[in-house]
Amino acid sequence: MNIIIMILLISFLVMVHEFGHFLAAKAFKIRVDKFGFGLPVGPTLFKKKIGETEFLIHACLLGGYVAFPDDDKDSTISKDSPERFANKPVYQRMAVIVAGVFANFITAIVLVMLAGGIWHKLPTGMFETSFQDMTLNTVDSVKSAGLEKGDIFYQINGTKVKLPNVLSQYLYLSRSFDGYVCQKQVDKKLKQLKILNPKLNPDKLIPKGTKVILPEYEDEKPIYLTDDQIIGLEKYTSDEIELTETQKAVRDNLQGKKVYIIKIPMTFEDLAFSLADTKKPLYITVIRGEKQIKLPPVYPNQDGMLGIQKGIVEVMYPINSLKENLEYSYKYIISNSKLMLYGLAKLFTGDVPMEEMHGIVAITKIGSDIIEYQGFFKGLLLTAIISLNLAYLNLLPIPALDGGHLMFLIIEKIMGKPLNEKVTEIVANIFFYLLIILMFYIIYNDIVALATNKI
């Protein structure tokens, strides 16, 4: 049922977009031959002519369109008819083009204000993660860190804890004895080994049974994550080197020792790698009452766990008046718009890989989960975000999208004459088919993500 609700909500947004074009065209007395829901690919499920316009529903429900006489080479409407789109002033054609985007913007605003007005709150986009209790598996460093129930995690290694995944990401990446080390730490350990064991030849294998003096235990460098890495717009990459199985086995035998007797012949470098793989500290600041308290470093175990019970609470804007609804709806839309546009920019610069692109299938699945587990109002807000997304995507200056048509009209206005009709038609058709290919690629991404439980 939730999946059906989400499909209906997305379908509603497509209809709203096309209805925006339709109303604007009618306002300027432009003839509309067809109003299509879905893409004209495959069979047509329904069609009915009302007045001069034929309304159609296609089997491929992933889109919609409004068709003018200009789009039909066999149209009986004369070339110089004022009912044709091409014969209207540039500003009127621009208004028709942007009307769909405008309709999506208005819909997003209405949906957010509707949710805020009935729900009496709106998400700020931030969460509070707090310490609740220790478990049977709590690591020793946490036991001695002085955490108290209700402490709110404020910062981890300098990153503000605004989202629930901040702590989990840091824990996973800071696993103790994870089998990866940086070359700089290896070089440091190699130098220390040579100083502590001057009688051994660093260029030869250390024979079995040799007693080696070990340098003091040291933490590895802490992990630092950027905001983009936290929200998934940038992949965390490390230049660390993986230990061999032999080096890992030696590492496990070195714990707590000042002297190590070589069990199998090895190089100084092998020993340095084993010594370099230790623990990565987490420097945590918590809020307790009115105070910020810096805890002593804590260390996740080899599974990336601290052994604590967390409490996660979403921070909300309280809404008790129309003024607050307007103010917080504006903040909600602006913050999400900034994030969307930044994400689009990252996508075009290649910082977000193509395999991370998702579409209608993923949105439907995520949306249905949100409705089921977080309630209808969260589903309504997601619908508003999708409406905003449709608006921004359609404004991109890509032929076959509204932004591409708008770009052609701007060029026409600057040149003072219409563009070559055949050239613009060819370019638009090429990009239309490219978008269809991209759409199927995104659906493939969605299916893979579903099959591998990524969404």
N, C-alpha and C positions, 0 to 999 in steps of 0.2 A: 504493500500500500504506500509506504514512504517513497519508494522508487517511482511509483505512478504519480504521486504528488509532485516530486521533483521534476519529472518529465513535463507535467502540465505547467509548472511554474516557468521552466525554461521556454516552453512553447509559447507561453503568454508573452514573454519578453521579445521573442521573434515577431509575434503578431503586433506588439506595440511599436516596434521599430518600423515595420512595413506600413503600419497604419499612420505613422507620422508622415512618411513620404506621401501616402494616399491623400491625407487631409490637406497637406500643403499644395499638392497638385490640383486638387479640387478647388482650393481657395483661389488659385491663379487661373482657373478655368482651363486646365490642361486635361485632355482626355486620357483616362486610364483604361486600357483594354483588358488587362489582367491583374488580379491580385492573387499571388501564389503563396501558399504556405508550404514550405519544403522546397527542395531543389528539383527542377524538371529532369530528374534522372530516374529511370524506371517508370513503373505504371502510375497513372493518376487515379487516386482513390475516390475523388469527388470533384464535381464541377457544376456550377450553376450560374447562369447569367442574370444579373440584377441591374436593370437599366443598361448602360453602355459597357459595364464592367463584368467580366467573367471571373468568378471566384473559384479557385482550385486548391485541392489538397493533394500533395504528392506523397508517394510511399517513402521517399527519402526526406525525412522531416528535419534535416539538419540545415535549415536556412529559410529563406523566403525572398520574394521579389515583387516589384510593381513594374508592369510592362506598359509602355506607351506606344502609340502608333509608330513612332520613330524606330522602335525595335523590330518591327515587322515589315520586311521588304514588300510583302504582298498587300499591305494595308490599303484600303480604299480611300482613306483620308488624304486629301490633296497635299502636295509637298509644301504649299504656302499657307496651309490652314493655321489659324491662330490657336487651334486646339493642340497642335504639335508642340512637344517639349522644346525642340530645337529652335522654334520661332519665337520663344519668349525671351525677354531681356535677360542678360547674364545674372543680374541680382535675383530674379525670380527663380531661375534654374538652381542657383546656389542655395536659395532658401529651401527648395524642394529636396536637394541633396542632403543638407544638414538637418532636415526635419526629423529624420529617423534617429539620428544621434541625439538630437534635442529631446525627443520622446523618451529615449532610454535614460537620459539624465534626469528628466522630470520624474520618471517612474522610480528611479533609484531614491530620489529625495522623498517621494511619497511613501515608499515602502519603509525607509528608515524612520521617518516621522510617525508612521502608523505603528511600527514596532515599539518605538519609544513612548508613544502616547498611551498604548494599551498595556505594555509591559512595565512602564514607569521606570525604565532604566535602559542604558545602552553601554556596550563594551567600550572600555578605554583602549583595548589592545594590549593591556598589561595584566600580569598575574603576580600574586604573592605566593612564594614557596617558603614554607616554614618547617622547622624541625618539630616533630611531635613526640618521638620516643626512640629508644634504642631497641635493637632486636638481639636475638641469640647470636647473630653473626656480626655484630658491630665490631669494627676494627679498633685496635688499641689506641691509635692516634685520635680517634673520635672520642673515645672514653675519657681521654685526658685533656680534651680541647676545651672543656668547660661549657658545652652547649646546654641550653636550658629550654624546656618545652615552651613553644610559642615564639622562639627566636626566628626572625624573618631573614632569610638569606638575601643580602643586599648586593654584595659583589663577590665574584670568584675570579681570582687572578686579574683583577682590574675591570672585568666585564660586569655590568649591572645585570642583575637577575630579574629581567622583566618578563621572561617567558618560561614556561615549565621545562622546556628542553635544554635550557642553559646548563643546569646542574648535570643532567644525564649525559650531555655531550662532553662536558669536562671530565666526568667520571670515566667514561669510556676511553677517551684519548689519553687519560693520565693513569692507565692501568699499570700496576707495579710489575716489574720483570716481564714486560710485554714482548721482549725479543727484538727490540729495535733500539738503536743507539745513534747518536750523531758523531760524525767523524772527529769533531773538535774534542769531545769527551774521550774518545779512544786515544787520540794523540796525547792528551794530558796524562792518561793512565800509563801509556807506553813510556813517556818521559819519567814518570814517578817510579815505574818498575826498574828502569835502567839505573836511576840514582840509588835506589834501595838495594839493588843487587849488582854491584860493580864488577864482581868476579865472573858473572855470567856473560857469555858472548851473545849480544842481542841479534846477531846476524845468523845464528845457528839455532837448530831445534833444542829446546830444553829437554834433557834426557829424563826418562822415567825415574822416579825416586828422588829427584832434585828438590831441595827445600827452597822455596821462594818466599821472600818477605813481601807482604802485600801492603799497598798504600791504604790510607784511611778510607773508609766508606764515605761516599758523597752522593747527594741527591742529583738526579738529572735536572736539566733545565725545565721550568714549568711550561705548560702549554698556554698559548694565548690565542683566543679566537676573536675575529672581527664580527661586527654586527651582521655583515652580509653572510658570513659563514653560519652564524646562529640561525638566521631566517631561511637559509638554504639557497641564497642567490650566488653563493660562491663556495666551491668545494675546498675543504681543508686539505692541503697537501703538505707532506713532510719530506724532508731530505734525509731522514734517518735510514740507516742500513740495517738489514735484517741479519741476525746472528745465525750461524750454522747450527745444526742439531748438536754437534760436538761442543760448540761454544756455550750453548744453552745448558748442556749437562754440566759443564765445568762451572758455569755461573751458579747453578743450584748447590754445588759443593763448596762454594766460597763463602756462603753466608755466615757472618759472625766470626770469621777467622782472620788472624793477623799473619799467619804463616800457612802456606799451602804446599803439600807434597805432590809433585806431578805424578799423575796416575798413568797417563799415556803421553808420549813425546808430543810437544806442541811448540809453536812459535811464540815469541813475545807478543806479537800482534793478536794471536788467538786469545791469549790471557788478558790482554788489554780490552778486547771486545767483551769478554765475560765479566770483567770488573766494571765496565762502563754501564752495563744494563742493571739499573737499580730501581729507584722509586721517583716518581714525578710528584712534587708537592702541590697541594691546592691551598692557596692563600685566601681564606674566606673572611669576609666582614659580614656581621649580622646586625640587625636592628633589634634592640631589646629595650622596650619602652620608648624613651626619647633619645637613647644613646646608640651610637655606632660602635661596635666592639670588634676589634681585629682578633681573630683566633690564632693560636699557634698552628703551623702547617699540619694538614691532615693528608693521609695517603690512602687512596683506594686500593683494594686488594687486586689480585690478578684477574678477577672477573669484572673489574671496574665498578665495584660496589663499596659503599661505606657501612652498610648494615644499619640503616636508619629508616624510620617511618616518616614520610613527608606529608604535609598538608598543602594542597594547592587551591587557591581561591582566586577567581577572576575578579579583577578590579572593575567596578562599574560606575558610570555616571548616573547619579540619582535624578529622576525627572518627575517633578511635581507641578510643573506649570508649562504653559505654551512657550514662554520665554526660554526656559531651560531646554525644552524639546528642540526649539530652533537652534539654540547655541550648541548643544551636544550633537545634534544631527549633523550640523555643519562641520564640527570637529571630526566626527566619525567619517564623513564622506571625504573630507580633505586628507586625513591621515591615510585612508585606504587608497585614495587617488595617487598620492605621492608614492606609495609603495608599489602600486601597479605600474606607474610610468617608469619608476626606477627599474622594476623588473623587466619591462619591455626593452629599456635601454641596455640592460645587461644581456638580454637575449640577442639583440642585434650586434653587440660587441663580441659575442661568443663566450662571455663569462659564464653564462648558463648554457650547458650543452643541450643539443637538440633532443636527446633522449629524455630530458627532464620536462619536455613540453607535453602537456596533457589537455584533453578536450572534453567533449560532451559525455563520454562514457564515465570518465573519472569524476567529472563534476556531479553527474547523477548519483554515482555511488557515494561520494563524499557527502553530498547534500542529503541523501536518504539516511545516512548514518547520523548526520548532525540532527535531523528532525527526530530520529528515533531516540538518540541518547542525550541530546541537549535541548530538545523541545522545538515547537513550531516557530517560535519567534527567531531562534537562531537560523532556522531554514529560511525565514523571510528575509533576514539580514544578508544571508548568503545570496539570495535571489537579487537583492539590491546591488551587491558587489558584482554579480555576473552582469547585471544591466549596465553598470559603470564600465565593466570590462568590454562589453559589446560596443559601447560608445567610443571608447578610446581606440580599440582595434579598428573600428570602421573609419576613424579619422586618419589612419595611417595613409600617407600619400602613395598607395599601391594601386595601380590600375585594377579594376574589377571590384575594388572596395569604394565606399563613399568618398573617402579621402582622395583616391585616385581621380574620380570624376571631378571633385572639387579642384584638384590640381590642374586638370585640363581646362576648366572654366577660368581659373586665375590666369593661365597662360593666354587664353583667348582674349581676356580683358586687357592684358598688357599689350598683346600684339594688335588688338583692335580689329581682329577678323577671326572667323571660326577656324579651327584646326582641320587639317585634312581628315575627312570622315573615315576613309578607308584605313588610314594609318592608325587612328585612334581605336577603330574597331578591331584591327588585328592585334594591337598591343593589349587591349582589354581582354580579348579572347585567350591570348597566350597566358596572361596572368590568371584568368579564370580557371583554366585547366591546371595551372601550377598550384592554385589554391585547393583545387579538388584533390590533387596528389598529396599536398601537405595535410589536408583533412584526414585522408586515409592513413597517412603515416602517423598522425597523432592518435587516431583510433587504435592503430597497432601498438603504440606506446601504452595506451590505456589498458589494452587487453593483457600485455606483458606485465604491467604493474599489478593488475588484478590477480593474474595467475601466480605471481611471486609474492603476493600479500604486501605489496608496498603501499597500497591504498585500501 
